[in-house]
Amino acid sequence: MHAGLLAQYVVIALAVGFSVVVVARKQFPAGVRRLRIACAVPLVREGRATWLQRVGRWLAPAPRFAGDRCGGCNGCEDKR
């Protein structure tokens, strides 16, 4: 495989991956939040290396405080 063709494949893979992340965050915010929590919780447990705990805190979503009528769409932040 030529280096130019490999570079094209890498660029296309990065573009597709970025596109998937953007669409997932836009269309499925609650699912992305749950996935981030599921990935972060094992990393922040006691006994893990300090750098792993830092990665887990970085990966974890910011805490949110919702009212009684929250549906989980995280649309409360939109002030249209």
Beta strands, then each sheet from edge to edge (+ up, - down):
end
